[in-house]
Amino acid sequence: MSSGKLLLGVLAGVAAGALLGVLFAPDKGSVTRKKISKKGEDYAEAVKEKFNEFLDDMTEKFEKISEETAGFTEMNKSGSEGTKKDAKASSV
């Protein structure tokens, strides 16, 4: 599941929960608003944690690809130097 769909699902869940909480709340309005606010903060923190996990995962993958690319570049560079040496030796 993509992170965009996950975020959209979480936000839709928060909105639906808040709406149902207001409609079926047995408490006073002020108490219900405090509960909704607390739940919203909890969901916001969960989304923030998921986003940070996503960023960490993407950073890790980027670093891995960068290292692999650097390895290929070094291998290609050393291979081309060997080819130049071979070309010089055969021309002499």
C-alpha positions, 0 to 999 in steps of 0.5 A: 500500500502506498504511503499516500493511500495510507495517509488518506485512509488515516485522515478519512478515519479520523474525520469519520470517528470525529463525526460519529463521536459528536453524533453519538456522544453521551457526554456534554459538548465540551467533554466530547470536544476534548475527547475528539481533540485528544484522539486527533492528537493521537492520530496526528502523532501516529501519522507523524511516526509513519511518515518518519518511518517512511522517510527513514526507509527512503533515506536508507534505500537512497544511500544503498543505491548511492553506494551501489552506484559508486561501486559501479563507477569505480569498477567502470573507472578501473576497467577503462584504465585497464583498457587504456593500458591494453590499448597503449601496450598493443600500439607499441 
